């Protein structure tokens, strides 16, 4: 098997560990606050025993609910209050401006906002306020809040909170990864034939030939089993904590994977694009694994592309 160590070489964000630790602490508080909004939303839906109002973005496989917007509004206000010089990009609202008046506000937990020394770095939050909207709308309790911080374009910090299971995954570059405060580590599964994988499918799968179906069949043959649950952020976190051994997806957005990439890497795993490079955001694709099966996963993707060509 190919030695996976070259795949572990990833860019390092230009920010001190102490500053990342301060930001991480506040990000976890914000994620829990947004998760509480979603948890209460699901309880309201369950109590009513009826569906919620759902709108659709580009097609009827891409829904959005009022709770996506409520969660994002809470997150954006909290981030602007704590980090007025950070850029924010949300799934629902796009890029947000930073009102000057937010600089003097306090955090949601009442503590004064941290002021990390980040004047020479470009910091950008990639926010998914409800990752797993289809699940949420159908009262399937697997969804999450995802907050990923990029420093000069490099994933540096991630928080993913699953409110229905009360599981909070957190990581920052050089600080390790945790689940509810306890360190986590990727699995030691090998070979690929013994691996449990996860994936997802793009919203335009009905119309586009780039729909992940061929990769799905190839990995079903190559692995022990493949699952599809419906939250990219949690897919990555499950790789990080060893519940899954690998994950791949195409036509994915930065807000879906920015946090999870950091969590996987800090848990000892590997995250790349389909060619083993670092263009996950530009190419809108990701492969994440425990590292031991990464080369084999890339081989399956390469061979599937070649067979299709």
C-alpha positions as CSV (number, residue, x, y, z in Angstrom):
1,X,0.0,0.0,0.0
2,X,1.2,3.5,-0.8
3,X,2.6,5.3,2.2
4,X,-0.1,8.0,3.1
5,X,2.4,10.3,4.8
6,X,2.8,12.7,1.8
7,X,-1.0,13.3,1.9
8,X,-0.6,14.6,5.4
9,X,1.3,17.7,4.3
10,X,-1.2,20.5,4.4
11,X,-0.8,24.3,4.5
12,X,-0.5,25.8,8.0
13,X,-2.6,28.9,8.9
14,X,-0.7,31.9,10.0
15,X,-2.1,32.4,13.5
16,X,-0.9,31.7,17.0
17,X,-2.3,28.7,18.9
18,X,-3.3,30.9,21.8
19,X,-5.4,33.1,19.5
20,X,-7.1,30.0,18.0
21,X,-7.9,28.7,21.5
22,X,-9.6,32.0,22.4
23,X,-11.6,31.9,19.2
24,X,-12.5,28.2,19.6
25,X,-13.9,28.8,23.0
26,X,-16.3,31.4,21.8
27,X,-17.2,29.5,18.6
28,X,-18.4,26.5,20.7
29,X,-20.7,28.8,22.7
30,X,-22.1,30.2,19.6
31,X,-22.7,26.8,18.0
32,X,-24.5,25.6,21.1
33,X,-26.7,28.7,21.0
34,X,-27.6,28.0,17.4
35,X,-28.2,24.4,18.1
36,X,-30.7,25.3,20.8
37,X,-32.7,27.2,18.2
38,X,-32.8,24.1,16.0
39,X,-33.6,21.7,18.8
40,X,-36.6,23.9,19.9
41,X,-37.6,24.1,16.2
42,X,-37.8,20.4,15.9
43,X,-39.7,20.0,19.1
44,X,-42.3,22.5,17.8
45,X,-42.6,20.5,14.6
46,X,-43.0,17.2,16.6
47,X,-45.6,18.8,18.9
48,X,-47.6,20.0,15.9
49,X,-47.4,16.6,14.2
50,X,-47.3,18.3,10.9
51,X,-44.7,19.5,8.4
52,X,-43.1,22.9,8.5
53,X,-43.1,25.6,5.9
54,X,-40.4,24.7,3.4
55,X,-39.2,26.8,0.5
56,X,-36.8,25.7,-2.2
57,X,-33.7,27.3,-3.6
58,X,-32.9,26.1,-7.1
59,X,-34.8,22.8,-7.2
60,X,-37.1,20.7,-5.0
61,X,-34.1,18.7,-3.7
62,X,-32.7,21.8,-2.1
63,X,-35.0,23.1,0.7
64,X,-34.7,25.8,3.2
65,X,-36.7,26.5,6.4
66,X,-37.3,29.4,8.7
67,X,-35.0,27.7,11.2
68,X,-32.1,27.8,8.7
69,X,-32.6,31.6,8.7
70,X,-33.1,31.9,12.5
71,X,-30.0,29.9,13.2
72,X,-27.9,31.9,10.7
73,X,-29.1,35.2,12.1
74,X,-28.1,34.2,15.6
75,X,-24.7,33.0,14.5
76,X,-23.9,36.1,12.4
77,X,-24.9,38.5,15.1
78,X,-22.8,36.6,17.7
79,X,-19.8,36.3,15.4
80,X,-20.0,40.0,14.5
81,X,-20.2,40.9,18.2
82,X,-17.2,38.7,19.2
83,X,-15.1,39.2,16.1
84,X,-16.0,42.4,14.3
85,X,-13.0,42.3,12.0
86,X,-13.7,38.8,10.7
87,X,-15.5,38.1,7.4
88,X,-18.6,35.9,7.5
89,X,-20.0,33.9,4.7
90,X,-23.3,32.1,5.5
91,X,-25.1,29.5,3.4
92,X,-28.3,31.5,3.4
93,X,-27.1,35.1,3.4
94,X,-23.8,35.0,1.6
95,X,-21.1,37.4,2.6
96,X,-22.0,39.7,5.5
97,X,-20.6,43.2,6.2
98,X,-19.2,44.0,9.6
99,X,-21.1,46.8,11.4
100,X,-18.8,48.9,13.5
101,X,-21.3,49.1,16.3
102,X,-20.9,45.3,16.9
103,X,-17.3,45.8,18.1
104,X,-18.5,46.9,21.6
105,X,-21.0,44.1,22.2
106,X,-20.4,41.1,24.4
107,X,-20.6,37.4,23.6
108,X,-23.8,35.4,24.0
109,X,-22.5,34.0,27.3
110,X,-22.0,37.4,28.7
111,X,-18.2,37.4,28.7
112,X,-16.3,40.2,27.0
113,X,-15.2,39.3,23.5
114,X,-11.7,38.0,23.0
115,X,-9.4,40.1,21.0
116,X,-6.9,37.8,19.4
117,X,-3.9,39.3,17.6
118,X,-5.0,38.7,14.1
119,X,-4.4,42.0,12.5
120,X,-2.2,40.6,9.7
121,X,-4.4,37.7,8.9
122,X,-7.5,37.4,6.7
123,X,-10.1,35.5,8.8
124,X,-13.3,34.2,7.2
125,X,-16.0,32.2,8.8
126,X,-17.9,29.6,6.7
127,X,-21.2,29.1,8.3
128,X,-23.8,26.4,7.8
129,X,-26.6,27.2,10.2
130,X,-28.5,23.9,9.5
131,X,-26.5,21.2,7.8
132,X,-29.1,18.5,7.0
133,X,-32.1,20.6,6.2
134,X,-33.9,17.7,4.4
135,X,-33.5,15.6,7.5
136,X,-34.8,18.4,9.7
137,X,-37.8,19.1,7.5
138,X,-38.7,15.4,7.7
139,X,-38.2,15.3,11.5
140,X,-35.2,12.9,11.0
141,X,-33.0,14.0,14.0
142,X,-29.6,14.0,12.3
143,X,-28.4,17.5,11.5
144,X,-25.9,20.0,12.8
145,X,-24.5,23.5,13.1
146,X,-21.2,24.0,11.4
147,X,-18.7,26.9,11.9
148,X,-15.4,26.8,10.1
149,X,-12.7,29.5,10.2
150,X,-10.3,30.0,7.4
151,X,-7.1,31.9,8.0
152,X,-5.7,33.3,4.7
153,X,-7.8,30.7,2.9
154,X,-6.6,27.7,5.0
155,X,-9.0,25.8,7.2
156,X,-7.8,26.5,10.8
157,X,-10.7,26.0,13.2
158,X,-13.9,24.0,13.2
159,X,-16.9,23.5,15.4
160,X,-19.8,21.1,14.6
161,X,-22.7,20.7,17.0
162,X,-25.4,18.0,16.6
163,X,-28.1,19.4,18.9
164,X,-30.3,16.3,19.1
165,X,-27.5,14.1,20.3
166,X,-25.8,17.0,22.2
167,X,-22.5,16.2,20.5
168,X,-20.1,19.0,20.0
169,X,-17.0,18.4,17.9
170,X,-14.3,21.0,18.1
171,X,-10.7,21.5,16.7
172,X,-8.1,24.1,15.9
173,X,-4.8,23.8,14.0
174,X,-2.2,22.3,16.4
175,X,-4.6,21.9,19.3
176,X,-6.2,18.5,18.5
177,X,-9.8,17.5,18.1
178,X,-12.4,16.8,20.8
179,X,-16.0,15.4,21.2
180,X,-17.7,17.0,24.2
181,X,-14.3,18.0,25.5
182,X,-12.7,14.5,25.2
183,X,-9.9,13.9,22.6
184,X,-10.9,11.9,19.5
185,X,-8.9,9.9,17.0
186,X,-9.5,8.4,13.6
187,X,-9.9,4.6,13.2
188,X,-7.1,2.2,12.4
189,X,-9.1,0.3,9.9
190,X,-7.4,-1.2,6.9
191,X,-7.6,-2.3,4.1
192,X,-10.4,-0.5,2.2
193,X,-12.3,-3.8,1.9
194,X,-12.9,-3.6,5.7
195,X,-13.9,0.0,5.8
196,X,-17.2,1.7,6.5
197,X,-17.7,4.7,4.3
198,X,-20.1,7.6,4.1
199,X,-21.1,9.9,1.2
200,X,-23.7,12.3,-0.1
201,X,-25.3,13.2,-3.4
202,X,-25.6,16.6,-5.1
203,X,-28.9,18.5,-5.4
204,X,-28.8,18.3,-9.2
205,X,-28.5,14.5,-9.3
206,X,-31.7,14.2,-11.3
207,X,-30.4,16.3,-14.2
208,X,-26.6,16.0,-14.1
209,X,-24.4,13.1,-15.1
210,X,-21.9,14.3,-12.4
211,X,-24.2,12.8,-9.7
212,X,-21.9,10.5,-7.6
213,X,-23.8,7.3,-8.6
214,X,-20.8,5.7,-10.3
215,X,-18.5,6.5,-7.4
216,X,-21.1,5.1,-5.0
217,X,-21.3,1.8,-6.9
218,X,-17.5,1.5,-7.1
219,X,-17.1,2.1,-3.4
220,X,-19.9,-0.3,-2.6
221,X,-17.8,-3.0,-4.3
222,X,-14.5,-1.9,-2.8
223,X,-15.5,-1.3,0.8
224,X,-17.3,-3.2,3.5
225,X,-20.3,-0.9,3.3
226,X,-21.4,2.7,2.4
227,X,-23.8,4.8,4.3
228,X,-25.6,8.0,3.3
229,X,-27.1,10.1,6.2
230,X,-27.4,13.6,4.9
231,X,-25.0,15.9,6.7
232,X,-21.6,16.5,5.3
233,X,-20.4,18.2,8.5
234,X,-21.3,15.1,10.6
235,X,-19.9,12.7,7.9
236,X,-16.5,14.3,8.5
237,X,-16.9,14.3,12.2
238,X,-17.7,10.6,12.2
239,X,-14.5,10.0,10.3
240,X,-12.7,12.1,12.9
241,X,-14.0,10.1,15.9
242,X,-13.6,6.7,14.2
243,X,-17.2,5.8,13.6
244,X,-16.6,6.0,9.9
245,X,-13.3,5.2,8.2
246,X,-13.7,7.4,5.1
247,X,-16.0,9.9,3.3
248,X,-16.2,11.4,-0.1
249,X,-18.5,13.9,-1.9
250,X,-18.5,16.1,-4.9
251,X,-20.3,19.4,-5.7
252,X,-19.9,20.3,-2.1
253,X,-19.7,23.9,-0.7
254,X,-17.0,25.4,1.6
255,X,-19.6,26.0,4.3
256,X,-20.4,22.2,4.3
257,X,-16.8,21.0,4.9
258,X,-14.6,23.9,6.2
259,X,-15.1,22.9,9.9
260,X,-15.1,19.2,9.4
261,X,-11.8,19.3,7.5
262,X,-10.0,20.7,10.5
263,X,-11.6,18.3,12.8
264,X,-10.6,15.3,10.7
265,X,-7.0,16.5,10.4
266,X,-6.6,17.3,14.1
267,X,-7.9,13.8,14.8
268,X,-5.1,12.3,12.8
269,X,-6.9,11.9,9.5
270,X,-6.4,13.1,6.0
271,X,-8.6,15.4,3.8
272,X,-7.9,16.2,0.2
273,X,-9.6,16.8,-3.1
274,X,-10.2,13.8,-5.5
275,X,-6.6,14.0,-6.8
276,X,-4.9,14.1,-3.4
277,X,-4.4,17.9,-3.5
278,X,-5.7,20.8,-1.4
279,X,-8.2,22.4,-3.8
280,X,-11.3,21.1,-2.0
281,X,-13.0,24.5,-2.0
282,X,-12.2,25.5,-5.6
283,X,-13.0,22.0,-7.0
284,X,-16.0,21.5,-4.7
285,X,-14.9,18.0,-3.7
286,X,-13.5,16.2,-0.7
287,X,-12.1,12.8,0.3
288,X,-11.5,12.3,4.0
289,X,-10.2,9.2,5.7
290,X,-8.2,7.8,8.6
291,X,-5.2,8.1,6.3
292,X,-4.6,4.3,6.1
293,X,-7.1,3.9,3.3
294,X,-6.7,7.3,1.7
295,X,-4.5,6.2,-1.2
296,X,-6.9,3.3,-1.9
297,X,-9.9,5.6,-1.9
298,X,-8.2,7.9,-4.4
299,X,-7.4,4.9,-6.6
300,X,-11.1,4.0,-6.7
301,X,-12.0,7.5,-7.7
302,X,-9.3,7.6,-10.4
303,X,-10.2,4.2,-11.8
304,X,-13.9,5.2,-11.9
305,X,-13.2,8.4,-13.8
306,X,-11.1,6.5,-16.3
307,X,-13.8,3.9,-16.8
308,X,-16.3,6.7,-17.5
309,X,-14.0,8.6,-19.9
